[in-house]
Every structure is written in C-alpha cells, then in structure tokens.
C-alpha cells in the first residue's frame, strides 16, 4: 500500500551519511549494496521472501518535497538539502522474487547505484523486507501445519493499522486463504472473510437476560444460513444447540474461540452430527500458532483463524535481514567485526536440486562469474531483474504468482525442512567466491 511520499520513512543517519559523503568523491562512486540474513531466527529451517513488491511501490514515492525538506533542513546543510530536492533513484536492483525461499547468506536483494543514492534506501528496504518476510515465514509454517485445511488471517487488532495491511498481503503469499482486513482486500485483492464477535451476541441482552438465539437469528437474517456462528459466548453445548435450532442443519459453520480447542472440537462435532448438521464445519481460533495447529491435525477442525502469533514478534520473529555495502568502484569491501562479518563483492545465487526436485544447497558466487557447475544436479539462478535505471521492470511476478511459486518451492524442501523442531537450515549455503 503506497503512501504519497516515503522519503521520511527512514533513519536520520542515512541522510547525515549522505551529507558527509557529498563533500567527497565517495558520494558518486558506483557501489553495490546487498540485503541478506546472517542466520535464520531460532527454530526456523527456511525463510520466505515477501515485501519486494511493496519496496518497488514505495521507491516511486521516495522524493523530497517542500514538506520533507523542511524536516531535514533542521540538521542538514543547504548543499545536501539541494541534492535531496533533486533525488531520484537511478540505479539497478536485482533480487529474489516474492514467494522465494531464502537461507543464511542468500543475496535477497542487490542494489547498484552511487554510494549516496544507494545508502539512502537502507532503512526503507529493510523495514519492509524484515516485516513482510517475517510474517510470510511464520505463515508458511502455519499453512504447512494445517495441511489442506484453510487458515484465515485476523491479526489486524494486534498490530499497527498499516502493518496489518502489509501483514495480510505477506500471509496471503504464504498460502493463507483469506484475511479479515478490508484494506488488504481493496489494495491487494486478498480474499476477505468475517462474521461476528462476542460483542454481537452480548448485545442481545435484555431485562430478562442474554438471548443468544435472537443474536443468531439476526446474524442469519443478515448473512444467510451459510454464515459462521460464534457458539462459545456462554455455554458452548447450549450454544451449538441454539445455533442449529435457529439455523437448521444447513448452518455453514460454528466457531470456537476459547478453551481446550481439541477437546471442544471433538464434542462439538459429535453434537453437530447428532443434531443432523453433518455438513456444518468447525472453525477454531484463539492465539493459534503453528504448534497449536499441528496439535489439532487429528481433531475434526475444518478452518483455523490466526492473529496474534502471526503478526507479532513472538510468532513472527524478525527476519534479521541487513543491508551491507559489499563493493565500491569494483573493489570488494567487507565488515570484519566479530560475529558481524560480511563477505565482500557483488554476488549472485543459484539453487541446486536433484532430478526429483529436492533442493540440495544454496550456491552463492561472484556476480561476474558463470553459474558453478553441479554434476547430476540442476541449478536455478535465483535473482531476477527488478529495477533498471530507477524504474521497475515490466512484467514482474504478480502476488498470485508469488503465492503459487512458494507453494511449489515448499514441495522441494528436504522433508525435515518442513518440521517444526529446532535444527539447522533445511538447505546449506555454499560460497564459491574464488
């Protein structure tokens, strides 16, 4: 979701670096910056790239107009302000497509531009890729745990209002079936879903007490018998009985949002069947994560609703991506600080796989070299052109194509890579840097 101007979605030190650099030739030297993650979050076996499309959208709005210049003028000299007034990114960007898997060291994004042009984009790029990739990676694990059962994303009330829209987009790439967020539906075309909360049922309380049947009847009158009724506001057994009495055995679904979901799902399924509602589905929600979803695989659950664990740091830890300068005027440069080392030089990557399609390793090599040979294995280059001369290239993969690509990519992981247990990355990264 693009806003009119994104120039101030950045950190002050990006601009003070530009100010200092403009006093020296370094500002205009051709450079290469790379986005990568040194490691995956604890317990993760793979990562999912998401947010690339949003980066390109926001790049078009990265301009310094009068309002933005009034802010930066407080700490920048006039020459830098004048340079920013004319700023337009004119470089090239290559990167992994949305829906691509990534591993430690994968060159997820490569930015080629002058030092001043390229360094200015660090915060914008990282804030988008780290957020969206973290959520897509978490959602992919949940989708895998759910198997063929759909997941509805409903985390809007647990995060920032703008992050909720971006999060719904990222979750959709990962295979989530629908979102509760209507802005995500409008902006990105993500299917939307939703019916009622406990407040609706509680609202039908009068002098004689609560009237759950009246609430159900009102919802069915408005939304039809195919709706989903929330049956755990009071007593869940009575709630199911009331739901079928009001809606009849053709009720679309009931939702359980609290309690021991496995035990309750079994009891509700038995009760629905006894009442003749054999086609009524069961939706469960309530702080579900991939582990809770996996624990419910044997239960008669038809759909999962996820929120908090998907859009917050506990369930979707940061992707840990960083933006590093790796080449200046053709000369490789690298950070050497302990535990924060980087590998110099512009790089590209290819993924090797057996004839069966199972991934063997991520191969990172010099961008100027040929793709390394791999006996008996197929090698697929991973970066695609994204920006040329400051403009997004034509025919970039769509959101739907990114979603389909990830579904296919997950099938190529070694089987242990889809497990929820802790362990090493599912695929090792091998450097061929000469």
C-alpha positions as CSV (number, residue, x, y, z in Angstrom):
1,X,0.0,0.0,0.0
2,X,1.8,3.1,-1.2
3,X,1.6,6.4,0.5
4,X,2.2,9.7,-1.3
5,X,5.7,10.3,0.0
6,X,8.0,7.8,1.6
7,X,11.2,9.9,1.9
8,X,10.9,10.2,5.7
9,X,10.3,6.5,6.3
10,X,14.0,6.4,7.1
11,X,16.6,7.0,9.8
12,X,18.3,10.3,10.3
13,X,21.8,8.7,10.0
14,X,21.1,7.7,6.3
15,X,20.8,11.4,5.5
16,X,23.8,12.5,7.6
17,X,25.9,9.9,5.9
18,X,24.9,11.4,2.5
19,X,25.7,14.9,3.8
20,X,29.2,13.8,4.8
21,X,29.7,11.8,1.6
22,X,28.7,14.7,-0.7
23,X,31.8,16.6,0.5
24,X,34.0,13.9,-1.1
25,X,34.1,11.9,-4.3
26,X,32.8,8.8,-2.5
27,X,29.2,10.1,-2.8
28,X,29.3,9.4,-6.6
29,X,31.4,6.2,-6.7
30,X,29.5,3.2,-8.1
31,X,28.6,0.8,-5.3
32,X,26.8,-2.4,-4.7
33,X,24.7,-3.0,-1.6
34,X,23.3,-6.4,-0.6
35,X,20.4,-7.5,1.6
36,X,20.9,-10.8,3.3
37,X,20.4,-12.6,6.7
38,X,23.4,-13.9,8.5
39,X,21.2,-16.5,10.2
40,X,17.6,-17.6,10.4
41,X,15.5,-17.0,13.6
42,X,15.9,-19.6,16.2
43,X,14.0,-22.7,15.4
44,X,13.4,-21.8,11.7
45,X,14.6,-24.1,8.9
46,X,13.9,-21.7,6.0
47,X,12.7,-18.2,5.3
48,X,10.2,-16.8,2.8
49,X,10.8,-13.6,0.8
50,X,7.9,-11.1,0.9
51,X,7.7,-7.4,0.5
52,X,9.6,-7.0,-2.7
53,X,6.6,-5.6,-4.5
54,X,6.0,-3.1,-1.7
55,X,9.6,-2.0,-1.9
56,X,9.2,-1.2,-5.5
57,X,5.9,0.6,-4.9
58,X,7.4,2.8,-2.1
59,X,10.5,3.5,-4.1
60,X,8.4,5.5,-6.5
61,X,7.3,7.8,-3.7
62,X,10.8,8.3,-2.2
63,X,11.0,12.0,-3.1
64,X,11.9,15.1,-1.0
65,X,9.3,17.8,-1.5
66,X,9.0,21.0,0.5
67,X,7.4,19.4,3.5
68,X,10.1,16.7,3.7
69,X,12.9,19.2,3.2
70,X,11.5,21.4,6.0
71,X,12.1,18.5,8.3
72,X,15.6,17.6,7.2
73,X,16.7,21.2,6.9
74,X,16.9,21.2,10.7
75,X,20.1,19.1,10.7
76,X,21.4,19.3,7.1
77,X,23.4,21.9,5.3
78,X,22.0,23.7,2.3
79,X,24.0,21.8,-0.3
80,X,22.7,18.5,1.0
81,X,19.1,19.8,1.0
82,X,19.5,20.9,-2.6
83,X,20.8,17.5,-3.6
84,X,17.9,15.8,-1.9
85,X,15.5,18.1,-3.7
86,X,16.6,16.5,-6.9
87,X,16.9,13.0,-5.6
88,X,15.6,10.2,-7.9
89,X,16.9,6.7,-7.6
90,X,18.5,5.9,-10.9
91,X,20.2,2.6,-10.2
92,X,19.5,-1.0,-10.8
93,X,18.1,-3.6,-8.4
94,X,18.0,-7.4,-8.7
95,X,16.6,-9.8,-6.1
96,X,14.8,-12.9,-5.1
97,X,11.2,-12.9,-6.3
98,X,8.4,-12.8,-3.7
99,X,7.5,-16.3,-2.6
100,X,11.1,-17.5,-3.0
101,X,12.7,-19.4,-0.1
102,X,15.9,-18.0,1.4
103,X,18.6,-19.2,3.7
104,X,21.6,-17.7,5.6
105,X,23.7,-15.7,3.2
106,X,21.2,-15.6,0.4
107,X,21.6,-12.3,-1.6
108,X,18.0,-11.5,-1.3
109,X,18.3,-8.0,-2.9
110,X,21.2,-6.3,-4.7
111,X,21.2,-2.6,-5.2
112,X,23.6,-1.0,-7.7
113,X,23.9,2.8,-7.5
114,X,26.2,5.6,-6.4
115,X,27.0,5.5,-2.7
116,X,24.8,8.4,-1.9
117,X,21.8,7.1,-3.9
118,X,22.1,3.5,-2.6
119,X,22.8,4.2,1.1
120,X,19.7,6.4,1.4
121,X,17.4,3.4,0.8
122,X,18.7,1.1,3.6
123,X,16.0,1.8,6.2
124,X,13.1,1.8,3.7
125,X,14.1,-1.5,2.2
126,X,14.9,-3.3,5.5
127,X,11.8,-2.1,7.3
128,X,9.6,-3.6,4.5
129,X,11.5,-6.8,3.8
130,X,12.1,-7.6,7.5
131,X,8.5,-7.2,8.4
132,X,6.9,-8.9,5.4
133,X,9.3,-11.8,5.2
134,X,9.0,-12.5,9.0
135,X,5.2,-12.8,8.6
136,X,5.4,-14.8,5.4
137,X,7.9,-17.2,7.0
138,X,5.6,-17.6,10.0
139,X,2.5,-18.0,7.9
140,X,4.2,-20.7,5.7
141,X,4.9,-22.8,8.8
142,X,1.3,-22.5,9.9
143,X,0.0,-23.4,6.4
144,X,2.2,-26.4,6.3
145,X,1.0,-27.5,9.7
146,X,-2.6,-27.0,8.7
147,X,-2.3,-29.3,5.7
148,X,-5.3,-29.0,3.4
149,X,-7.3,-27.0,5.9
150,X,-7.6,-23.3,5.2
151,X,-6.3,-20.5,7.5
152,X,-8.0,-17.1,7.9
153,X,-5.6,-14.3,9.0
154,X,-7.3,-12.0,11.6
155,X,-4.4,-10.1,13.2
156,X,-5.4,-6.5,12.4
157,X,-6.3,-5.7,16.0
158,X,-3.0,-6.9,17.3
159,X,-0.6,-4.7,15.3
160,X,-0.2,-1.3,13.7
161,X,-3.0,-0.4,11.3
162,X,-0.7,-0.1,8.3
163,X,1.3,-3.2,9.3
164,X,-2.0,-5.1,9.4
165,X,-2.5,-4.5,5.7
166,X,1.1,-5.4,4.8
167,X,0.9,-8.5,7.1
168,X,-2.3,-9.7,5.4
169,X,-0.5,-9.4,2.0
170,X,2.5,-11.3,3.2
171,X,0.4,-14.0,4.8
172,X,-1.5,-14.5,1.6
173,X,1.7,-15.0,-0.3
174,X,2.4,-17.8,2.2
175,X,-0.8,-19.6,1.5
176,X,-3.3,-18.2,4.0
177,X,-6.7,-18.4,2.4
178,X,-8.3,-15.1,3.5
179,X,-7.9,-12.0,5.7
180,X,-10.3,-10.1,7.9
181,X,-8.6,-6.8,6.8
182,X,-10.7,-5.0,4.2
183,X,-7.9,-2.6,3.2
184,X,-5.8,-5.6,2.2
185,X,-8.8,-6.8,0.2
186,X,-9.2,-3.5,-1.6
187,X,-5.5,-2.7,-2.2
188,X,-4.1,-6.2,-2.9
189,X,-7.2,-8.3,-3.8
190,X,-6.7,-10.7,-0.9
191,X,-9.9,-12.6,-0.3
192,X,-11.7,-11.3,2.9
193,X,-13.8,-13.1,5.5
194,X,-15.5,-12.4,8.8
195,X,-18.9,-12.6,10.5
196,X,-19.3,-11.6,14.2
197,X,-17.6,-11.2,17.5
198,X,-18.7,-12.0,21.0
199,X,-19.9,-8.4,21.4
200,X,-22.6,-9.0,18.9
201,X,-24.0,-11.9,20.9
202,X,-23.6,-10.0,24.2
203,X,-25.5,-7.1,22.7
204,X,-28.7,-9.1,22.6
205,X,-29.1,-8.9,26.4
206,X,-32.3,-7.5,27.8
207,X,-34.1,-7.3,31.1
208,X,-34.7,-11.0,31.1
209,X,-31.0,-11.7,30.5
210,X,-29.0,-12.8,27.4
211,X,-30.8,-14.0,24.3
212,X,-28.3,-16.0,22.2
213,X,-31.0,-17.3,19.9
214,X,-32.0,-13.8,19.0
215,X,-28.4,-12.9,18.2
216,X,-28.0,-15.9,15.9
217,X,-31.3,-15.2,14.2
218,X,-30.3,-11.6,13.5
219,X,-27.0,-12.8,12.0
220,X,-28.7,-15.4,9.8
221,X,-31.2,-12.8,8.7
222,X,-28.4,-10.5,7.5
223,X,-25.8,-13.0,6.3
224,X,-27.7,-16.2,5.4
225,X,-27.7,-19.7,6.7
226,X,-24.2,-20.3,5.3
227,X,-22.7,-17.9,7.9
228,X,-20.5,-18.9,10.9
229,X,-22.0,-18.6,14.3
230,X,-19.8,-18.0,17.4
231,X,-21.0,-20.5,19.9
232,X,-18.8,-20.1,23.0
233,X,-20.1,-16.8,24.4
234,X,-21.9,-18.6,27.2
235,X,-22.2,-22.4,27.4
236,X,-20.8,-23.9,24.3
237,X,-23.1,-27.0,24.3
238,X,-26.1,-24.8,24.6
239,X,-24.7,-22.5,22.0
240,X,-24.4,-25.3,19.4
241,X,-27.9,-26.4,20.2
242,X,-29.2,-22.9,19.8
243,X,-27.3,-22.4,16.6
244,X,-28.8,-25.5,14.9
245,X,-32.3,-24.8,16.3
246,X,-32.2,-21.3,14.8
247,X,-30.3,-22.0,11.5
248,X,-31.3,-25.6,10.9
249,X,-28.9,-28.4,9.9
250,X,-27.7,-26.5,6.9
251,X,-25.7,-24.0,9.0
252,X,-22.4,-23.1,7.4
253,X,-20.1,-23.3,10.4
254,X,-19.7,-22.7,14.1
255,X,-16.6,-21.0,15.6
256,X,-14.9,-21.9,18.9
257,X,-12.6,-19.1,20.2
258,X,-11.6,-20.3,23.7
259,X,-10.9,-23.3,25.9
260,X,-9.3,-26.7,25.1
261,X,-9.9,-26.5,21.4
262,X,-9.1,-30.1,20.6
263,X,-11.5,-31.5,23.2
264,X,-14.2,-29.0,22.4
265,X,-13.9,-29.6,18.6
266,X,-14.5,-33.3,19.2
267,X,-17.5,-32.7,21.4
268,X,-19.0,-30.1,19.1
269,X,-18.5,-32.4,16.0
270,X,-20.3,-35.2,17.8
271,X,-23.1,-32.8,18.9
272,X,-23.5,-31.4,15.4
273,X,-23.7,-34.9,13.9
274,X,-26.3,-35.9,16.4
275,X,-28.3,-32.8,15.5
276,X,-28.2,-33.8,11.8
277,X,-25.8,-30.9,11.0
278,X,-23.2,-33.2,9.4
279,X,-22.1,-30.6,6.9
280,X,-21.7,-27.8,9.4
281,X,-18.0,-27.0,9.6
282,X,-15.9,-26.1,12.7
283,X,-13.7,-23.1,12.8
284,X,-11.3,-22.6,15.7
285,X,-9.4,-19.5,16.8
286,X,-7.7,-18.1,19.8
287,X,-3.9,-17.4,19.9
288,X,-3.1,-20.3,17.5
289,X,0.4,-20.8,16.2
290,X,2.0,-23.5,14.1
291,X,2.5,-25.8,17.1
292,X,-1.1,-25.4,18.2
293,X,-2.3,-26.0,14.7
294,X,-0.1,-29.1,14.4
295,X,-1.6,-30.4,17.6
296,X,-5.1,-30.1,16.2
297,X,-4.4,-32.1,13.0
298,X,-6.1,-35.2,14.3
299,X,-9.2,-33.2,15.5
300,X,-12.3,-32.5,13.5
301,X,-11.3,-28.9,12.7
302,X,-12.1,-27.5,9.3
303,X,-10.6,-24.0,9.4
304,X,-8.2,-22.1,11.6
305,X,-8.2,-18.4,12.5
306,X,-4.8,-16.9,13.4
307,X,-3.9,-13.5,14.6
308,X,-1.6,-12.6,17.4
309,X,1.0,-15.2,16.8
310,X,1.2,-14.3,13.1
311,X,1.6,-10.5,13.3
312,X,3.6,-10.1,16.5
313,X,7.2,-10.7,17.3
314,X,6.5,-13.8,19.3
315,X,5.1,-15.7,16.4
316,X,6.9,-14.0,13.6
317,X,10.4,-13.0,14.8
318,X,12.3,-10.5,12.7
319,X,13.8,-12.0,9.6
320,X,17.1,-10.5,10.7
321,X,17.9,-9.0,7.2
322,X,20.7,-6.5,6.9
323,X,21.8,-4.1,4.2
324,X,25.5,-4.0,3.6
325,X,27.9,-2.3,1.2
326,X,29.9,-5.0,-0.5
327,X,31.6,-3.3,-3.4
328,X,32.9,0.2,-4.1
329,X,34.0,1.0,-7.7
330,X,34.5,-2.6,-8.4
331,X,36.6,-3.3,-5.2
332,X,35.1,-5.8,-2.8
333,X,34.6,-4.4,0.8
334,X,33.6,-6.4,3.9
335,X,32.8,-5.8,7.5
336,X,35.2,-7.7,9.8
337,X,33.7,-7.0,13.3
338,X,33.4,-10.2,15.3
339,X,30.1,-12.1,14.8
340,X,29.0,-9.5,12.3
341,X,31.3,-10.3,9.4
342,X,30.2,-9.9,5.8
343,X,31.6,-11.3,2.5
344,X,32.8,-8.7,0.1
345,X,32.0,-8.3,-3.6
346,X,28.8,-8.4,-5.6
347,X,27.2,-11.9,-5.5
348,X,24.6,-13.9,-7.2
349,X,23.0,-17.2,-6.2
350,X,21.7,-20.4,-7.6
351,X,19.8,-23.3,-6.0
352,X,20.9,-26.9,-6.8
353,X,18.4,-29.7,-6.8
354,X,18.3,-33.4,-7.5
355,X,16.4,-34.7,-10.6
356,X,13.5,-35.4,-8.2
357,X,13.4,-31.6,-7.5
358,X,14.6,-31.8,-3.9
359,X,16.9,-28.9,-3.0
360,X,20.5,-29.8,-2.2
361,X,22.1,-26.4,-1.4
362,X,22.2,-22.7,-2.0
363,X,25.2,-21.7,-4.0
364,X,26.4,-18.1,-3.7
365,X,29.0,-17.0,-6.2
366,X,30.6,-13.9,-7.7
367,X,28.1,-11.9,-9.8
368,X,30.7,-11.7,-12.6
369,X,31.2,-15.5,-12.7
370,X,29.3,-18.2,-14.5
371,X,26.9,-20.3,-12.5
372,X,29.0,-23.0,-10.9
373,X,28.6,-26.5,-12.5
374,X,26.9,-29.2,-10.4
375,X,27.3,-32.8,-11.6
376,X,24.0,-34.6,-11.7
377,X,22.1,-31.6,-10.2
378,X,20.1,-28.9,-11.8
379,X,21.0,-25.3,-11.0
380,X,18.4,-22.5,-11.0
381,X,19.5,-18.8,-10.8
382,X,17.6,-17.1,-8.1
383,X,17.9,-13.3,-8.7
384,X,15.6,-11.6,-11.2
385,X,15.8,-8.0,-12.5
386,X,13.5,-5.7,-10.5
387,X,14.6,-2.1,-11.3
388,X,16.6,-0.7,-14.2
389,X,17.6,2.9,-14.4
390,X,15.4,3.7,-11.4
391,X,12.2,2.2,-12.9
392,X,10.6,-1.1,-12.1
393,X,11.0,-3.6,-14.9
394,X,7.9,-4.7,-16.9
395,X,6.1,-8.0,-16.2
396,X,7.2,-8.5,-12.6
397,X,5.6,-11.6,-10.9
398,X,2.2,-10.8,-9.5
399,X,1.0,-11.5,-5.9
400,X,-0.8,-14.6,-7.1
401,X,2.3,-15.8,-8.9
402,X,4.4,-15.3,-5.8
403,X,1.8,-17.4,-3.8
404,X,1.9,-20.2,-6.4
405,X,5.7,-20.1,-6.5
406,X,6.0,-20.6,-2.8
407,X,3.6,-23.5,-2.8
408,X,5.8,-25.2,-5.4
409,X,9.0,-24.2,-3.6
410,X,8.0,-25.8,-0.3
411,X,7.5,-29.1,-2.0
412,X,11.2,-29.1,-3.0
413,X,12.4,-28.8,0.6
414,X,14.0,-31.9,2.1
415,X,11.3,-33.4,4.3
416,X,13.0,-32.5,7.6
417,X,12.9,-28.8,6.4
418,X,9.1,-28.7,7.0
419,X,9.4,-30.0,10.5
420,X,8.6,-27.7,13.4
421,X,11.5,-28.9,15.6
422,X,14.7,-26.9,16.1
423,X,17.6,-27.7,13.8
424,X,20.0,-26.3,11.1
425,X,18.7,-24.6,8.0
426,X,17.0,-27.1,5.7
427,X,19.5,-26.3,3.0
428,X,23.1,-25.4,3.5
429,X,24.7,-22.3,1.8
430,X,27.9,-22.9,-0.1
431,X,30.1,-20.0,-1.2
432,X,32.1,-20.1,-4.4
433,X,33.8,-16.8,-4.3
434,X,37.2,-17.6,-5.8
